[in-house]
Amino acid sequence: MTASATTVPPALRPAPTTPAPARRRGRFGVHLFLFAVSFAFLAPLLLAVYASLRPYEETAKYGYFSLPRHLSFDYYQQAFADSGMSKYFLNSLLIAVPGVLLTLFLASFVAFAVSRIRIRGGILLLMLFTAGNLLPQQVIVTPLYVLFNRIPLPYWMSDSLTMYDSLWAVIAVQIAFQLGFCVFVLANFMRTLPREILEAAIVDGAGLWAQYRRVTLPLCRPALAALGTLQFTWMYNDFLWGLVFLSDGDKLPVTSALNNLRGQFFTDYNLLAAGSVLVALPTIVVFLLLQRHFIAGLTLGASKG
């Protein structure tokens, strides 16, 4: 006896296929939406690059959205020379690079202890680190200012003999505020790692340091690269803490160098746009270098298997 099409259970029937024209229209709509969102984010940067290549007299006469009559890189050379940007670049790197490395190192320690070792109060500790991100930074500016003026440092670490007016103060604040976010991300990522790998390492005689350094950290490379890219961008672009805790103008980060391009009675915004593009270049370079790992870190958990 043969079964007719009407007797086939619904669960075994093939799912209806979407017509090809409908699929193409759907993909076109998605691509159009992504293009519109990308253009909205890139439009200010593209406008800044366009303005930095044109003389101010031309944009003042014809407007910023007019067709160019003359394009050159003269403003970039002038912005780099007039603002003394080289020393400010170095200051920002001295803040961002140690800050990122120390933040990831400390956060990976805490995340390993919370997620891979069953310590008492681990969840409470993770909640405490996460809650630290909810504290507005401006609230503790005055207490930190008073505190850093009372913390002594040797002369080879600070000209002021205190933590105030030294790069150490900015690095410490950056680490403190970024540590909670990194602990939260790394702890949740480490929980997704198979426990069988760690158990196999324990059977082979690996101690806690070996479990952390030789087993867990290599598996966390995509997450560390994604966090490193974000942390470098945030620390490098920060303007508040350098302005509050550094009184010596030669120690300020590169974001403050843009103020040197503003005149007392007149500001050439095309020159300022060129300086802004120069300031943004290191973050773009870091993203391009870590792009593969950054995307891999963002797509973790998107699929199984």
N, C-alpha and C positions, 0 to 999 in steps of 0.2 A: 504494500500500500504506500503510495507516494504522498508526501505532505505537500499541500498547496502553499502558496505564498501567504495566505491568510492565517495559516496555522503556525507560522514561524514566530517564536517569542519576540516581543519588542526589543529585548536586550541584545538579541543576536542579529537584528536587522541592521544593515549598513547605515551609517549616519548620512543624512542628506548633504551633498556637496554644494558649496557656494559657487555660483556661476563665475567663470573667469572674468567677464566684464565687471562684476561687482567687486571681485577681489582687487582688480586693478584700480578701480575707483577708490577703494578703501586705502590702498597703499599710497595713491596719489594724495589723498587727504592727509594721511599721516606725515608724508614727506613735506607737504605744504605747511603743516602746522610746525614741524621741527625747523623748517627753514625760517618761518616767521619768528619763532622764539630765538633762534640763533642770531638772526639779524638784529633783534631787539637788544640782545646782550652785546653784540659786537659794534653796533652803531656808534656809541660814544667813543670807543677806541678808534674806529675807522675815521670818525670826524676829527679826532685829535691828531692822528697821523696826517690827514689831509691838510689840516690847518698848519701843522708844523713845517710843511713843505712850501708854504706860500708866504710872501712878504705881507707884513701887517697892513701896509698901505693898500695893497690889492684887496684884501678882505674887507677893510674899512670902506672902500669905495664901492665894491661890487657885492659884498656880503659873503658869508661863510659857505653858502650853498651855490655859489656861482662857479662857472667853469674857470679853470686855472689859466692864467696868462704866463706865469713863470713859476717853475718848480726847482728847488735846490735843497741841499742839506746844510746850508749855512747856519741855520738856527740851532742845529744839533751841536755843531762845533762851538758856537757862542754859548749855548746853555751849559755845556760841559766845562768850558773855561771860566765863565763868569760866576758860576755857583760854587766852584771848587769841589765838584762832585766826586772826585777821586777819593779824597779822604773820608767823605761821608759814606761812600760805597763801602770802604773798609770798615768803618764803624758799624754799619748795618750787618756786615758779614760776621764781625766779631761778636755781635749779639745773637744773630739768627742761627749760625752754625753750631756753636756750643749749646745754645738753648734747645735746638731740635734734638741733638744727640743725647743730651742729658734727660730731656723729657721722655724720649722713647725708651731710653735705658731704664729709668726709674719706673715708668709706666708698665713696661714689660715685666719687671720684677713683681710689682703689686698684682698685675693681672694674672701672672703665673701662680702666685700664692692664693689668690681668690678663686680661680677657676680650676686649677689642676691639683691643688693641695687642699684637703678638707680641713681648714682651720676654723676655729670657733669665732663666730662673728664675722665671717667672710662677706656675707650678704650685706650686713650693716656697714662694713667698711666700704664696699662698693657703692652703696647708697650715699655714704658720706662724701666720697670723691665726686660722685655725679652731682650731688647738691651744691658742691663748690662752684660749678659752672653757672648756677642760677644767681650767684651773688653779683650785683652790679659793681663794676670796677670802680666807678666814681665814688662809691660809698667809702672805700678804704684809702683814698688818696691821702687825706690828711693824717690818719694814724701811721701809714707807711712812711710818709715824709718825716714825721717826728721820730719814728723808730730807726730809720736809716741814718739820721743825724746822730744817733746815740750808739750805733754799732761801730766800734773802732776797727780799722784795718791798717796793716803795716804800710809804710810809705811806698814800697814797691808794688802795692796793689791799688793804692788810691792816693792821688795828690792831696786830697782834702783830709786824709788820715781817718776818714769815716766812710761808711758805705754810700752815703749821699755823694752825688757828683762823680760816680764811677759806673763803668759798664756792668759791674757785678750786680748793682741794684736792679738794673733793667733786666738782666738775664734771670735773676732770682724771681722777679715778679712774673716774667713770661713763663717760666717753668711752673710756678705755682698755679697760674690760671689755666694753663693748657694741660696740666697733668690729669685732671679729672676726666676730661673728654677722651684722652688717649687710653686711660685705664678702662673706661666703659667700653670702648670699641674693642680693645685687645682682649679683655676678659670674655666678652661675648663671642669673639672669634675663636679663642682657645677652647671654649666649651664645645665647639663644633668639631674639634679634632678627635679622631678615634682614640678612645682610652686604651685600646689594645696595643697601640704603638708605645705608649708610656709604660704599660705593664710589661711589655717585652723588654724594654730598656731596664726596668727594675730587675727582671729575672736575670739579665746579663750582668747585673752588679752595678748599674749606673746610680750614682748618688744624686742628690737634689741639684747640684750645680751642673752635672752632666745632663740630667733630664731637661734642665732649662736651656743650657747653651747648645748642646749637640742634638737635641731632639725637637724641642718646642720652637726655638727661635728660627731654625731653617724653614719650618712649616709656616711660620708667620711672616715670611718675607713679603708677600703681596700686601698684607695689611700694614706692615711697617713702612713699605714704600708709599702707599696711599696716604698714611698719616704724616709721613715725612714731608711729602709735597704740600699738604694742607698746612702743616705747622710752619714750614719755611715761609709760605706765602703770608700767613697771619703775623708772624713775628717780624718779618722783613717790612711789611707795610704798616706796622704799628707806629703811631705818632704820639699817643697820649703819654706813655710811660717815659719815653726819652725827653719829652718836653717838661715833665714834672720833676724827674730825678736827676737831670743833667743841667747844670748851670753853665758849664764851660761850652761855648759854642763849637769848639773844635771836636767835641765828643758826640755831638748830636747825630742821629741816624740820617740816612739819605732822604727820607721823606721831608725832613725839615730844610733840606737844601733848596727846595722849591721856593721857600720864602725869600731867598737871596735874589731870585729873578723878578721879584715884585718891586717896582720903583716906588718912591715916596709920593709922587704926584701922577705917575702914569705907569700902567702895566701893559706890556706887550703880551697879549694872550697867546699869540702864535709861538713866541719864545717859551712861554710857560707850558704850552702843549708839547713842544719838543723836549723840555725837561721832564715832563711827566712820562713820555714814551721811554726816555732813557732810564728813568727810575724803574719802570715796569719790566725792562728787558731781563734782569736776572731771574725773576719769577717765571717768565716765559721759557727761559733756557732750562731751568730746573724741571719744569713740567715736561718739556720735550725729551729730556734725558730719562725721566722716570715714567714716561707716558704708558709704556707697556705694563709696568708693574702697577701703576696707578689705576688703570682700567681694570686690571685683573683683581685688584683689591675692591673696587666698587661693585664688581659682578660676583663676588663671592656669595655663595648660597643661592644664586639665581636658578641653578639647576641641580638635580640630584644625580648621583652616580659618579 
